[in-house]
Amino acid sequence: MSGSDIPGAPGEASPKRLTMLVGVDGSESSLRARAYAVGLARRSHAYLIMVYVRQLSTMTAFAPGPGTAAIEEAEDEVAAELRKEMTMLAEDPGPPLDAELIECTGSPFQALHQIAADRRADAIIVGASKQAGHRFVGSLAVHLVRNATCPVTVVP
């Protein structure tokens, strides 16, 4: 075998598997982003990382109470549903999908930005925000588009 027959030899491009990151929070737009990312990852044989970030609210951190328990319960339900879906995707008879779910707590922007950097993601996919206030202060998607080191796709 000559040097030019060896994959990754000088002068020859070695194939790199794409890594895609999708932020999912249970909202309608994030579920559409997840569906888009799953389809794209399957078609391109990419590795898909779904990220679910439990947000720390300053109100719940300083004033725990009955409302905090309801928020945590809702977040637990979303995480359980995502874990269930990951199992279903692995068992799906369609084209294979290599994926994982990362659950963490904190700022969605910080988490997605850091995971994308750590895993050297080739793309980030997120859903568009429907909250009116984000027009003035910026949404997660806007912050990612401005700061990410890889392409960001915003799914409406």
N, C-alpha and C positions, 0 to 999 in steps of 0.2 A: 504494500500500500504506500503510495507516494504521499508527500506532504500535502499535495492539492486534493487527495482523496479523503483526508481527515477532516471531519466537520469542525469548523471553527479555525481551520488553518489560516495562516496569513493570506490576505487577499480574498478570502471567502466569507461571506456573511453567514453567521450561524443563526439558526432560527431561535427566536425568543418567544416564549409563550406570553401572551398578553394577560395582564392582571387588571380586572375591573373592580371598582368599589361602588357599592350602591348604599345610600343612606335610607333607612326605612324607619318610620316612626308610627306607623299605623294609620296615618292620614290617607285620604283618597288619592292625593297626588303622589305620595310616596309609594303607594301600592302600584300605581301606574308606572312609576319609575322602576320599581322592582320587576314588574312584568316585562318591561322594555329591556332591562339589564339581563334578565334570564334568557330571553330570546336572542339577544345580541351575543351573549356568552356562549350559548349553544351553537349558534351559526359560525362563530369565529373560533370555537374550541378554546375559549379563554377561561382563566381561573376567576371565579366570582367570589367576592367577599361582601357579604351583607353586613351592615353595621347598624346596630340598634343602640342608641344612646339614651339612657335615662337622664333626664335633665334635673339638675339641682336648682330648685326654686329658692330664692332668698326668703320668701315668705314661709315656706315649709321648713327651711333649715332653722329659722329663728322662732317660729311659732308652731311647733308640732301639735297636732290635734286630730279631730275626726276627719277633716279635709285632707290631711296628709295621708291617712290610711286609705282613703278613696283613690287618691292619685297613685299611690304605690300599688294598689290592687289593679287599677287600670293598666299601669305599666307592666305588671306581672302577666296580665292577660295578653297584652301585645307580644311580649317576649315568648310566652308559651305558644302562641299562634305561629310566630316566626320559626320556633324550633320544630313545631309540627310540620310546617311547610317545607323546611329543609329535609326532613325525613321523607316526605312525599316526593320531593324533587329527586332525591337519591334513588327512589324506587320507581320513578316514572319510566315507562318503557320506551319513551322517545329518545332522541339523541342524548348521549351522556352529558352530564353537567358536573363539573368538579367545582364545588362551592363550600364555603364555610360561613358560619354566623359568628360575629363578634358582638358581645354585649358589654357595654361599659357605662359609666356614669360621668356626667360632666357637661361641658359645652359641646353641642353637636359640631360646631365649626372646628373647635380645637381637636376633637376626637377624629373627625374625618380627615382633617388636614394632617394630623400626626400619623394616623394609620396609613394614609396614602404615601406619605414620605417613607415610613418604616418599611412598607411592603413594596415600594417602588411601583406604585400603581400607574398604569398607562392611561387610565380614564376614571373619572368620578361621575356618577349619575345620581341626581337628586330630583325630587319633585318640586314644582314651583309652589311658593307660599301663597295662600289665599287670604292672609291676614292683612287688613288695610294699613296697619301701622308700619308694615315692612316697606311700604312705598317711601316712607320718610327716613327710617333708620337703616333700611337695608335688610334683606333676608339672608338666610343661610346660603342660598344659591348665589346671591350677589357677592357675598364675602368670599365664597369659594372661587368664583370666576375671577375675582380680583387678585386672589392670593395663592391659588393652587399652582403647582409646578407641572401639572398635566392638564389635558383638556377636561372641561366640565360640561356635561350635557344636562340641561334642565328640561324635565318632562312636564308639560302642562297638566 
